Structures are given as structure tokens and as C-alpha cells.
């Protein structure tokens, strides 16, 4: 990918995230027709993107074990302080497979029924 990263409306990102959270709660393995990734993997992609854009924040929901070897569990929440009227960059992180953001957008639209620009 060259130049500026692909962006989507933050409001669309938010709707995708909320709908995928709901889908994953019912069936994490659900895969929309034509998609290669399950709802759980798509949600994971959105968490990664959201963390980089500060649209999502991790919240510790459980901590166990001794302090030096703590095991933490997180819940990823939409950040209420984020500017949801703006845009979110789909720039890839070091471990992401976002070389084809258009494919990710197509799969998100198929999984949620919400195309880019509609929210």
C-alpha cells in the first residue's frame, strides 16, 4: 500500500464493531457468504485498527496470579471520548493482514450488512 492509508467514517466503523460484537456473542465462527474470515477474526481486525486510532480502549476485566506473573483479561470498549464524526485510518499494524483494505471493507460490509458510508 502506498501513500495515505484508506480511511472509513468513524460512524461506520462504530456500527461494524457493534454488530460484529453482537454476532460474535451468538456465533463467533459465523462467516458471511463469500467471506474468508469469520466474525471473530473480523472483530479482531477492528480491535487492532481501533486501538491504533484510539477509537477503542482496553479495560482489564480480570487479573489473577501473583503480581510478577499476572494473567490479565481485557474487554475492548469503544472510546466515548473519540471523535466519532471523523475518520478512521485502516493502516496496517506490524502483525496485521491489511495489505488489501478494500477486501477487509468488503468482508465487513458482507458480515454486517453495512457498506462503507452507511451507518
C-alpha positions in Angstrom: 0.0 0.0 0.0 1.4 3.4 -0.9 0.5 6.9 0.0 -2.1 7.7 2.6 -3.9 4.7 4.2 -7.5 4.0 3.3 -10.0 5.6 5.7 -13.6 5.0 6.6 -16.1 7.1 8.5 -15.8 6.6 12.2 -19.5 6.2 12.5 -19.4 3.3 10.0 -16.5 1.7 12.0 -18.6 2.0 15.2 -21.6 0.3 13.6 -19.4 -2.5 12.2 -17.8 -3.0 15.6 -21.2 -3.1 17.5 -22.8 -5.5 15.0 -19.8 -7.8 15.0 -19.7 -7.9 18.8 -23.3 -9.0 18.8 -22.6 -11.6 16.1 -19.6 -13.0 18.0 -21.7 -13.2 21.2 -24.1 -15.6 19.4 -21.8 -17.4 17.0 -18.0 -16.5 16.8 -17.5 -18.8 13.8 -20.2 -17.3 11.7 -18.8 -16.4 8.2 -20.8 -14.4 5.8 -21.3 -15.9 2.3 -18.2 -15.1 0.2 -16.1 -14.1 3.2 -12.8 -15.8 4.1 -12.8 -14.5 7.7 -15.2 -15.4 10.5 -17.0 -12.7 12.5 -14.5 -13.2 15.3 -11.5 -12.6 13.1 -13.1 -9.5 11.6 -13.8 -8.2 15.1 -10.2 -8.8 16.0 -9.1 -6.8 12.9 -11.4 -3.9 14.0 -10.0 -4.0 17.6 -6.4 -3.8 16.2 -7.4 -0.8 13.9 -9.4 0.8 16.7 -6.5 0.6 19.2 -4.2 2.3 16.7 -6.7 5.1 16.1 -7.6 5.4 19.8 -11.2 4.6 18.9 -11.1 1.5 21.2 -9.6 1.2 24.6 -8.7 -1.9 26.6 -10.2 -2.4 30.0 -8.9 -5.0 32.4 -11.8 -7.2 33.5 -9.9 -9.9 35.4 -6.5 -10.2 36.9 -5.2 -13.3 38.6 -1.9 -14.8 39.7 1.0 -13.2 41.6 1.9 -9.6 40.7 5.0 -10.6 38.8 3.1 -13.2 36.7 -0.3 -11.6 36.5 -2.8 -13.0 34.0 -4.9 -10.3 32.6 -8.2 -10.5 30.7 -9.3 -7.5 28.7 -12.6 -6.2 27.3 -12.2 -3.8 24.4 -14.6 -0.9 24.6 -15.5 1.8 22.1 -13.8 5.0 23.4 -16.5 7.5 24.3 -14.0 10.4 24.0 -13.1 9.5 20.4 -14.3 11.9 17.7 -17.0 9.6 16.1 -17.8 12.2 13.5 -14.3 11.9 12.0 -12.5 9.1 10.1 -10.5 6.0 11.0 -7.4 5.0 9.1 -7.1 1.4 8.0 -3.3 1.5 8.2 -1.8 -2.0 8.9 0.0 -2.7 12.1 3.0 -4.9 12.3 1.0 -8.2 12.6 -2.0 -7.2 10.5 -3.1 -8.5 7.1 -4.3 -5.2 5.9 -2.4 -5.1 2.6 -5.8 -5.2 1.0 -8.1 -2.8 2.9 -10.7 -3.0 0.2 -11.1 -6.7 0.8 -11.5 -6.1 4.5 -14.1 -3.5 3.9 -16.0 -5.8 1.6 -15.9 -8.6 4.2 -17.1 -6.2 7.0 -19.9 -5.0 4.8 -20.9 -8.6 4.0 -20.8 -9.6 7.7 -22.7 -6.7 9.0 -24.9 -5.6 6.0 -23.5 -2.1 6.4 -21.5 -0.8 3.3 -19.0 2.0 3.6 -20.6 5.3 4.1 -23.9 3.9 5.6 -24.3 4.0 9.4 
